[in-house]
Amino acid sequence: MASFDVPEKVVVHPLVLLSAVDHFSRVSKSNKRVVGVLLGKRTGNQVDILNSYAVPFEEDKKNPKIWFFDHNYHENMFSMFKKVNAREKVIGWYSTGPKIRQADIEINEVIRRYTSQPIFCIIDVNPKDDLEIPTQAYVAVPDISDTKTQQNFVHVPSEIGALEAEEVGVEHLLRDIRDTTVSTLSDHVNQKIASLKGLKKRMDTMADYLKKVAAGKLPLNHQIIYNLQDIFNLCPNLQVKELVSALKVNTNDNMLVIYIASLIRSIIALHNLINNKLKNEALEKAKRLKDEKKDLIKAKKDETAKKPAEKKAEKDTEGKDAAASK
């Protein structure tokens, strides 16, 4: 392994994730995995995966040794990408996995024709755990045994990173899918909850490892123990009275602001309720007066219409009386 410089970190950029998901949704109708080529650059012990493109790939489900990787298509695509951005080199390949398969070592040897140490990145397009990043990076290193030399994948830490221009683009994409009914405070609270869940999961993993080491089920790794010791040393001492008092004061101040805000919201809600009730009573009173006015006008019209008929009836009665007296 001396001739192989294993990178310390692999940074996957958002465009790669979007391209892989789009590739999977367009091609994989039978829920089979898809394969593509990764482009990027190496800076010291860090590898930045900046771009990618899909490559036609087929494999036999029954016989994993039978597979097809269209390297001619890959060469044509890379020649066109090179005209656009000559700085981006072939640094590896990706698969939607979600796990390493038997033919991956052979595919990795094909990619080795174009780069000396290819990065194999598994991108999970259907992650079951929202607390974990959907990428896993590997590098193939030789494992020398007594009889022969074979390649084995070694895990490399990976993370999701973005340049400033990429962050702006991702923010514009998230505006279309973000729930506008959820307030910013709710977003912050959900992010805090997700962070705490992730922290708990990792602490459970560390505790499970230490239990297995203590029980003799796993060998002791001094580097892991040193890292755990550094983590515990960096944790704040919550038993200091000054820190506890400061946390209490800060919590009380925050709760006081929340309490006052709740009171103000309640008062405003009651005020709006009273105004709404007064408004409804005024509308009902105006409607009632309007109806009474209409009834009064109708009664006057009816009374006016009755007067000519009564006068005519009186005249007819007087005429009849005069005729009877003669």
Protein Blocks (a to p, Z undefined) as FASTA:
>chain_A
ZZpccdfbdcddfklmmmmmmmmmmmmmnopacddddddddehjaccdfbdcdddddddf
klmmbccddfklmmmmmmmmmmmmmmbccfbdcdekjaccfklmmmmmmmmmmofbdcdd
dddfbbfblkbccbdcddddddddfkbccdddddddddddddfklmmmmmmmmmmmpcfk
bcfklmmmmmmmmmmmmmmmmmmmmmmmmmmmmnopaccdfklmmmmmmmmmmpccfkbf
klmmmmmmmmmmmmmmmmmmmmmmmmmmmmmmmmmmmmmmmmmmmmmmmmmmmmmmmmmm
mmmmmmmmmmmmmmmmmmmmmmmmZZ
